[in-house]
């Protein structure tokens, strides 16, 4: 380290230590007091010192003046215009920064070299504040997120500002998904380091009020099973897009989690046609499992129609069908439904649809075989995901979304709920 830099650093440390000592002598209270009071004064003194450190170290970076001309990001050299103050809202208060500003005639825009040095975006908030905004907004309405941000972190922003930053982060996430999808399409994605012995996938939909109507948000999950039979890790992707738009993103999600290196990929889902179309296109060699609990729900509808709701005969019939399903007796169950002499038109329609449903998925309903091989036969993770990733944040009472805002928020929610993906820093500006 150059001598002048070392001396400058030592001078800065001395100033900070002196200010800290002065603050302690002025504000530190000793003697008998409650623990809450002790914590409060520690918080106040600590925050004041954090703010001072940010201010002093930022000033130590200089003002960004590099002469009458400075390099613009376009490659041209811009002309120095003037010094301007900029306020940045950070985790420890508002920092006022004096910067040298230049103008590029090619871009027809001004710029500051110090902004580049400090990695400041075009907005008023620091990137770490933006991270907190995205985190709070992933599970709280914007107005409540603004209140919590102020109470927990002391950062005061309007709900509108909170919403704008959250949308920006969500859109950056979407652009990153598009980039990764394109790299995968071109075969330019680096080899995945993950080598799972077995990988699960699932997908489902949940309805959200978007653009004045109820639309289905599609959610995909790629996960691994833990030694205890639970979920070891799970990663999500969600979109308001069509199944055609969802398919390559879900394939990208699977690739990122090692699907191309895994010989044992299992897809567990309900009977929605679009789901099995996605699986057929991208994962035709996977083990395909129809969710057992959705199968029994369809059977319960037939039992209620045939024997009457909550009847003993209906419960006994269902117990028999469940036992058959769990012993690979799907063909017998189909035959049992076929033997039902439905007389009402509505009941005949229930029977027809159920037989078609079971016949289409009969190879996906060999539950005893799947269980013996250690496969999940329920898609509980995606059911829970629809509630926690989508509905909990986007399906609240009176919530209405515009399309771009809904898509951005789905990206944030899916990212936050995914294992090891809680940091939004790379998606801030």
HELIX and SHEET records of a PDB file:
HELIX    1   1 UNK A    3  UNK A   27  1                                  25    
HELIX    2   2 UNK A   35  UNK A   60  1                                  26    
HELIX    3   3 UNK A  113  UNK A  117  1                                   5    
HELIX    4   4 UNK A  127  UNK A  137  1                                  11    
HELIX    5   5 UNK A  142  UNK A  153  1                                  12    
HELIX    6   6 UNK A  159  UNK A  186  1                                  28    
HELIX    7   7 UNK A  243  UNK A  256  1                                  14    
HELIX    8   8 UNK A  259  UNK A  261  5                                   3    
HELIX    9   9 UNK A  273  UNK A  282  1                                  10    
HELIX   10  10 UNK A  292  UNK A  307  1                                  16    
HELIX   11  11 UNK A  312  UNK A  325  1                                  14    
HELIX   12  12 UNK A  330  UNK A  338  1                                   9    
HELIX   13  13 UNK A  345  UNK A  360  1                                  16    
HELIX   14  14 UNK A  362  UNK A  364  5                                   3    
HELIX   15  15 UNK A  367  UNK A  372  1                                   6    
HELIX   16  16 UNK A  380  UNK A  385  1                                   6    
HELIX   17  17 UNK A  386  UNK A  391  3                                   6    
HELIX   18  18 UNK A  392  UNK A  394  1                                   3    
HELIX   19  19 UNK A  403  UNK A  417  1                                  15    
HELIX   20  20 UNK A  425  UNK A  427  5                                   3    
SHEET    1   A 4 UNK A  69  UNK A  71  0                                        
SHEET    2   A 4 UNK A  77  UNK A  90 -1                                        
SHEET    3   A 4 UNK A  93  UNK A 104 -1                                        
SHEET    4   A 4 UNK A 109  UNK A 111 -1                                        
SHEET    1   B 5 UNK A 231  UNK A 239  0                                        
SHEET    2   B 5 UNK A 213  UNK A 225 -1                                        
SHEET    3   B 5 UNK A 199  UNK A 210 -1                                        
SHEET    4   B 5 UNK A 265  UNK A 269  1                                        
SHEET    5   B 5 UNK A 287  UNK A 290  1                                        
END                                                                             
